[in-house]
């Protein structure tokens, strides 16, 4: 009996060690690791910085906007980092977001620019959404939206309302200025 208990204990310990040693970083770990890297631009922005009152939004879009409390921005310019580093970081972020923790809401693609909107958490009330955008000529950007009880359907509608919009309309030029 004692041998059986020892074997079961060793098995549980081995499984615990193997699952704890996951070499894939989480998005949070990635953002923290890159926070002070010279090649990256890292900014925390309050939602109040943007001028969303200058655009017409329906009630669902307004509710989505009110649920956002803060935006973490991490950007990498191709010109400052080099194409090799850009390609490596793009691949790393893509792998993280393709993990089973993230749920994809929608994809964007216009010319050389592409992006994906994902979320982490429950469908009914999520607290974190991630927009990951790339442009092979300019760089990449991660927008991590933190809030309370964000609704995926409302956030999708809000994101669609920004497609094709002039960046100056809602103060979105702040984000574009990161790449100048």
N, C-alpha and C positions, 0 to 999 in steps of 0.2 A: 504494500500500500504506500509506503514511504517513497519508493522508487517512482511510482505513478505520480504522486504529488510533485516530486522533484522535476519529473519530465514535463508535466503540465505547466509548472511555474517557469521553467526554462523556455518552453514554447511561447508562453504569453510574453515573457521578457523579450525574446527574439522578435516577435511580431511588433511589439511596441517600439523597439529600437529601429526596426526597418521602416515603419510608417513615420516615425519622428524625423528620420534623416532624409526627408524629401528634398532633393537638390533643386527643385523648381522654385524660384522665388515667387512670393505673392506680389500683387500690385503694390501693396503698402510697403513691402520691403524694397521693391524696386525704386519707388519714389523717394524713400528715405535714403537709399544708397546714392541716388543721383542728385540729391538736394544740394550738395556742396561741390559737385563736379563742375569744373570751370567751363566745360563745353556746353553745359545745359543752362537754360534760363528757367528759373523757378520762382513763381509768384503766387501768392494767395490773394484772391480778389473778392471783395464783397459784391453781392449782386447789385447793390445800390449804385455801383460805379457805371452800370449800363443804363442807357436812356430808353427803356422799353415803353415808356409812356408815349413816345413819338410814333409808335406803330400801332395798328389796330389789331387787337387780339380778341378772340371770343372768350366766353366765360371759362371754358375748359383750359385754354391756354393761359389765361390769367391765374387760374388756380394752380397750374403747373409751375408757373413763375414764382408764385408766392411760397411754394413748398421748398424752393431752393434757398439755402442759407449762405453758402460759401462755395467758391470755385477755386480749386487748386489747379495751377497750370504748370506743366513741365514741357519745355520746348527744346528742340535741338535743330540748329541750322546746319544745312549741308555744307555751306561755305566755311563755317568755323570748325566743323568737326571732321570733314572729309567724307568722301562717299563710302569708304569701307566701314567707318564707325557708324554712319547713318544706317547702312544696310544691316549691320549687326544689331543695333538697338531696335530697329524696326522689327526684325525677326524675333528678338527677345520679347518685346511687348506683345506681338501677335500671338506668340505661344502662351503667354500668361493669360491673355484675354480669351483664348480658345479653350482654356481649362474648363472643367465642369462646374466651377463656381459662378461663372458669368453666363448670363442669358442675353442673346443678341436681340435687339429691337429692330434695327434697320441699318442698311448700308447706303452710302452715298458714293457717287462717282461722277466727276465732271473733269474732262480732260486729263491732266496729270495728277489731279487731286482725288483722293479717295478717303473715306472715313467709315467708321462703324460706331454705332451707339449701343452700348451694352449696360446691363445693370447687375447688381449683386444683391441678393436677398429674395424676399417673397414677392410674388406678382402683385399682391393687393396693397402693400405698403412698403416701399423700398426706401432706404436711407442713403444709397450711393449709386450714382450713374456715372458712366465713363464714356467720353467721346474720345476716340483715337483717330486722328487725321494725319495723312501723309501727303507730301508733294515731293516727288523725286528731285525737283529743281530747288526747292526751298528748305524742306526739312520735315520734321514731325512735331506733333503736339498732342498732349494728353490733357483733357479737361476732366477733372474729377469733381462732379457736382455732389455736394453734401447737403442734405436737407432732412425734412421730416415727412414721412408718409407720402413720398412721391409716387404718383400713379403712372405706370408705363404707357398707357394709352394717351394720357394727357401730355406726357413728355414727348411722345412720338409726334403728336399734333403740333406741339411747340417747335420741335426741331424742323418739321416740314415747313412751318411758316417762315423760317429763316433761310431756307434754300432759295438761291437766286436773288437774295436781298442785297442791296448795296450795303457794304459794311459800315458806312457812316450813319445809316439810318437809325440803328439802335445802339450806337456807341461801340459796335463790334470792332471798330478800327483799332481799339486798344489791343486786341489780340493780334491783329495783323501787324501792328507796330513791333511786336516781339521779333519779327523776322526781318526788320530793317537794319 
